[in-house]
């Protein structure tokens, strides 16, 4: 799969970035849901306007509150263009909401959004906070839908297009077809794609994430820890100042 921004011509008639679908879901059970025993990854279009609160979308559920709750996980966005590319690769159409996203977007490369970027969707104002990382439940969800589960976590990570989690700065209402307007874009250059690489495949990038003051606290803690680790290694090695650290 190419790592490029997919053109608007994938969906004829589309001209500006928009929310193609607003998706919510309730708990499902099954062995594939892992230690929690429930998952709300199964999301589908709401079919009407949805209220956006500081803790997420009204009518949406969070089952794994240890890893998926809190203000920095309020809203998850994934691009329709990327769903289409995955559908082509997997040989099956993937409906809006299939990857557990609350907002299926169209016409914006969400992985080139920067941390702290602010989106006006409907009357709500959202801010990019962190990235989604694949887990066993995500892989299990593919499996129960007849798609290849084995190796999915590495496969998704290798693609490097995870979509962002956003915090809610202003509560409001959003519905399918609303424009997605970027109202603010910080100039530090720390993109969603960069954060994903740092927390999955390139730990050496972690300290650079500290350039983004809006970064979610848990990711910031990882970046600080890695910076301290690397500083300690350098300090403890004769001549290590010019060394390349892992």
N, C-alpha and C positions, 0 to 999 in steps of 0.2 A: 504494500500500500504506500503511495507517495506521501511524503510529509510536507505537503503544500496546501495553501489555502485553496479551497475548492470554489470554482467560479459560480456566480449567480445563475448561469445558464443551466445548472443542474435542475433548477426549478423555474421553468419559463414563466415570465410575467412578474417575477419578484424583482424589486428595485432597491429596497432599503432593508437594513437589518431589522429583524422582527422576532417576536415570540410566536413561533408556529403553533405550539401547543403548551398548555399548562396542565401538568400531570400530578395526580395524587394517588395514594394507595393505602390499603389497610393491611393488617398482619396476615401472613400465610405461615403455615406450619409444615414441617417435613424434615426428614433427615438432612437434607441439603442445607438447612438453615443454620447448622453448626451448633455451637455451645449455647447460644441464646434460645434456640428452639423456635424462633419466630423471625420473620423478615418482612419488611414492607417494600422490598425492591420492585415488586410487581405493581407498577404504576400505569395509569391509563388517563387519557384526556378527560379533564373535568367536565367539559361541555358547557361551561358557564364561567362567569367571572369568579375569581377566587381571592379572598382576602389574604394579604401577606402580613404576617405579624413578625415581631422580632425573633421569635423562636421557630418560624417557618410558615408554611402554608396551612391555612385552616382546612381541615379535612384530611390532611396528610399525617401519616403515622411514622414514628421512629421506634424501632424495636430494640436495637443495640444502642442503649443510651451511653455506654462507656466510650464508644468510638464514633458515633454518628450524631450526637446531640450537642446542644450549645449554640450560642449565637454565630460562631464561625462556620457552622454547618447548616445554617438556616435554609438555604436554597442551593440546589445543585443544578447546573446547566450543562447541556451537551448539545453539540451541533447536529442538525439533521443531515448535513453533508457527510459527517463522519459515520453516522448510523448507516447511511446509504453505502458508504465504502465497506464498512464491516459486513453489511448484508450481502454485497457482491462477493466478498471473500468467503463468507460462511455459507453462501448459497441459499439464503432465506431472507425474505423481507423482514426488517425489524421495525415494528410500529413505534410511534412516538411514545416515549416513556419506558421503552424496553430495557434501557440501561439504568433504570431507576432515577432518571433525571426529572426534576420538577419543571424545568423549562427546556423545551426543545427549541433551539434557536435556528435561525436561517439568515444567511448573508453576512455573518461575522465570524472571523476565525477566533473562537473563544480561547484557544490555546496560545494565541499571541497577545491576549489581554495581559496587562501588567497588574501585579499586586497593588491594591489600592485604587484600581480603576473603578469608576462609578458609572453604573447603568441606571437610566430611568426607564422603567418598564411599567406601563400603565401609570398609576399614581404613586407607585413605590420607588424608592431609591435604594439600590443595592451596591455593595462594594466587594470586589474580588478579595478574598481572604486567604485561600489555600487551594489545594488540589485534592481530587479524589485518588486514592490508591486502591488497586484491586485486591480483593480478599477471597477467601474460600467460598463465602456465600455467593458472591458474584459468579464465580465459576460454577457453583452448584446450580444457580439459576439458569445458566445456559444449558446445563445437563438435563434438567427436567423439561426443557423446551426442545429437546432433541438435537442440541448443538454440541460441538466438542468441548467437553469440560477439561479434559487432561491437557495440561500445559497452558491453559487460558491466562493465568496470572502473568506468566512470563511473556506471553504473546501480546497481551494488552500493554504491558509495561514497555516492551520493545517498540511499540508503535509511538509512544510518547505523546498521545493526544487525549488526556484524561478528562478534560473539562474542569471548570472551577467550582468550588464552593464559594458562596457569597453570603456576607452578613447583611442584615437589613438596617439601613440608616434611617429611613423614613417608611413607616408602615403605609399600606395602601391597598389597591385592588389591581389585579392583572388578569387579562384574558387573552385567548388566542387571537392573533392578528395585531396585537399592540406593537407599535414601533419599539425597537431597542435603541436607545439614544445614549451614546457615551458622553456623559457630561463632564468628566474629569479624567485625565490620564497622567499619572505621575511620570517624571522623566528619569527615574532610576533604571529603567530597562529590565527589571526582574519580571519575566513573563511566567505565565502558568506553565508553559513547557519547560522553562528553566528550573522552576521549583520541582516539577515532577522528576526531572533527571536527577536533581540533587538528592531527593529523598528515596530514589529507587536504584539507579544505576551508576551515578557519579557523585559519590560522597564528597569529592574534592570541591564541588560547587557549593556545598552547604554554607561556608562562611560568607560567601558573596550575597546570600539571601538577606543578610543583616542590613544591606543597603535599602531594604524596603521596610520602612517603619510600620506599615500597615499589615505586615505579615502576621498570621495567626500565632497566638502565644505558644502553642505546642510545637509548631515548626521552628519558631524563633529559638525555643529552648534547645532543640536539636542542633541548630546552626551554631549557637553559642558553645555547646558542648564540643562540637567538632572543631571549632576555632581554638578552644582551650587545649584539646587533645593535640592538635597540630603544633601549637605553640610549645607545649611541654616536650614533644618529640624533638622539635628543633633545638630547644634549650638544652636538652640532654645529650645531644650528639655533637662531638667535635666536628667543626666544618659543615654542620647540617644546614647552615643558613641558605646555601644554594641548592640543597638537595630537593628532589621531587618526592613528596610524601604521598602515601596511598590515599 
